Amino acid sequence: MKVIVISDIHGNLEALNKVLEYINKLKGEKRVVCLGDIVGYGPNPAECFKIVESLTDKICLGNHEDSVLDTNYDYQITVYARDAIRWTRDVLDEEIKEATKRLPLQIEEDNVLYTHSSPDDPMLWRYITNARNAYSSLIEMKHSLCFVGHSHIPGIYSYRALHRNSNTATLSTDDKTIVNVGSVGQPRDGSPMLSFAVFDDEKWEVEIIRLEYDYHKTMAKIKKTNLPLFLAERLARGA
């Protein structure tokens, strides 16, 4: 079966709709897992949350969902994130907020772990952006494979194998691998192309998918709201 692993949609409806187009065209058995941060930063958090809920019940808690529930985050995050999360709190209804409270930090399936940030101490919200800071998590991992998001920077990192910035890999149950699926709604690796992963759980093959989408439309929506202008501009830069 193909497992489509998405993360960090951040209220970007245009990017999410492009992923849906891909999923609808993908042949064979398939299902979706979401690693969290459906909301925050973008102009359509409620719409995105409801779409993801319609796709799957496998949804992890992200730090932005957690910050919707906990105002203490307002004093720990950047001014852009703070202004965006306050705006998001105001536009989300109680039904979505209640659904957010039920989201798990991690989802375990056989030898695979799904979580928003690092597999060790997930509530610390540590970023995995390269092989060096993936290594400490790989040492602690009890599963052969873990999917993460959070950093918005895609990558495949194994304890033994070397993937050298490849977007595809054949994995091994005898090794330990972390796959950062990147971000659907706010890429930060210098490209505005959205990012997610497709995992073949029979062949143990993974591919990071990059797709273009109409980010100009999302930028225009952000500019019409009370969200910081910076959040629109960064979409074009992939930063």
N, C-alpha and C positions, 0 to 999 in steps of 0.2 A: 504494500500500500504506500502511496505517496502522502507524506505528512508535510503540509505547508505551514511553516513556522513564521509567524509575523510578530512584529514588536514595534513599539514607539511610533504609533500612528499619529498621536498628538493632535487630534481634532482636524486632521487634513483629509477631508472627504474626497477631494480629487485624486489624491494618491491612493486612498483605500479603494476607490472605484476602479482604478487601473489594476490593482491586485485582483479584484473580483473578476475582471475580464480575463486575466490570466488563468485564474482558478477554473472558470467556466469552460475554458478551451482545453484544459489539461485532461487527457484521457486516462481511463482506468479508475480504480478505487482510490479515493482521496479523502482526507479530512484536514481540519485546520486546528492548530494550537496557537494561542496568542500569549505572548510573554509580558503583557502589560503596557502601561503608559498609553492607553487608548486616548486619554484626555490630556489637556495641558498644552499651552503654546498656540494651538490652532483655533480656527473660528467655528468648527462644527463638532464639538466634543460629544454632545448628546446624540447626534445622528450617527457618529462613528461607533459609539458604545452600543447602540441598538443594533447596528448592522453586525458587529462582531458577536453579540449575543445570539443573533439569528444564525450565525455560521457554526458556532461551537459552544460547548459548555466547558471547554478546557481553556480557561483564562487565568493567568497569574496576576497577582497584585503588583503593580508598578509603583515607583515612588511618587508619581504624580497622582495616582488614585489615592495613595496614602495621604498625600498632602491636602487633597480635597477634604479628607476627614479630620485632619489634625492641623490646627492653625499654628502650632509650634513651628512648623516648617517655614512659616513666613519670616522667621528670624534667622534661618540657616541657609537660605538659597539666594541666588542673584536677584537683583531688582527686577529684571525682565521676567524671570520665572515666578517671582512673588506677585507681580502685577497680573500675570497671565492666570495664575492659579486662583487669585481672588476673583477675577472675572469669570473663570470657569465655575467656581462655587455658586455664583449667582445664576448661571444659566442652566445648571444641571437640576433636574427635578429630584424629588425625594425617592422616587422609585429607583433611579440610577444610583443614588447615594447608598441606598440600602443594599442594592446588588453589589456595590463596591465593597461593602463591609464583609461580604461572604467570600471574597476572592482569596484563594490560598497563595502563600508565598512561593510554594514549589509544587510541581506535579511530577510524580514518579510513575513510570511505566516500564516494567521489566528492568532493563539495564540502561534506561535513558531517563535523564532528569531535565525538566524544563523549569526555568526560573528567570526573573527579570535581570538581576545583577549577578554577582558571583555566587557559585554554589555553596561556598563556605561563608557563614555569617551573612545571609542575604539581606538582613535589615540594615546592614552597614552601607548598602548601596555602593559597593566598590565597582569601579570601572575596569573592564577588560578591553584593552586597546591594542595590545601587542603581545608577543611571545613572552617577554620578561614578566609583565604583570599577570599573565595567564598562568605562569609556572607555579606560583604558590597555591593557586586554586586547584591545579592539576594534581599536585602532591596530595591534597586533602580529599580529593574526589573519591567517592565509593562506587560511582557508576562509570561505565566505559564511555559514555557520551553525555554531554550536557549542552543544552542550547540556552544562550543568554542574549540579551539586548543591552539597553541602558546607555552604552557609550555612543551609540549611533554610528559606530565604525565597524564594518563587517570584517571577519577574519576567521581562519580555521587554525587552531593551535592544538597540537598533540604532544603528549609526554615524550614519545620516542620518535615518531615520524616528523619529517620536516616538509611543510607544504609550500613555503616560499611564496606567500601572497596569492596562492591559487584560489580561484572561485569554485573549484570542484575537487572532490577528494573521495577516494574509497577508504573507508574507515575499518578499524579492526576492533573486535571485542576483547582482544588481548592487549590493547593499548588504552589510553585514556585521552579523550579529545573534547575540547570546548569549541563550539561553533558560535561565534557572535554573528547574529543574523543581520545586524545593522538596523536601520530605521526605515519604516515605510514613509513616515510623514515629515521627517526633518533630518536628512542625511548630513553628516559632518566630516566626510572624508575628502572634501574638495570637489565632489560631484553632486549636482542636484538630482541625479537619478535615484529613485527610491530603491530600497533593498529589502530582501527577505530570503528565506531559505526553503528548499525543497529536499526532504529526506526520504529516501527509499528504504523503508525499514526491513525489507527482505534482502536486498543487495548490500545494505549498509553503505549507500552512496549518498553524498550530500552535494548540493549545488547552491551557491549564492546567486540569486537572480537580481539583475539590475534592469530597471525599466524607466523610460522617460514618461513624464506625465505633464499636465498643464499646470505648472506651479504658478504661472502668472495669474491664473484665476484665483488660486488660494491667496496669493499676495494681495490681490484686489479686495478680497473679503476681509483680510486682516486690517487693511487700511481703512475700511468702513466701520470697524469696531473700535472699542477703547483699548485694544491690545497694543503693546509697544510696536512702533514701526520697525524696529530692529528685527523682530520676529518674521516680518515679511521679507526684508532684505536678505536675511541669511539663507532663505530657501533658494535663491538664485545662485548663491555662492557655494552651497553645500558646506556651510561652515557653522 
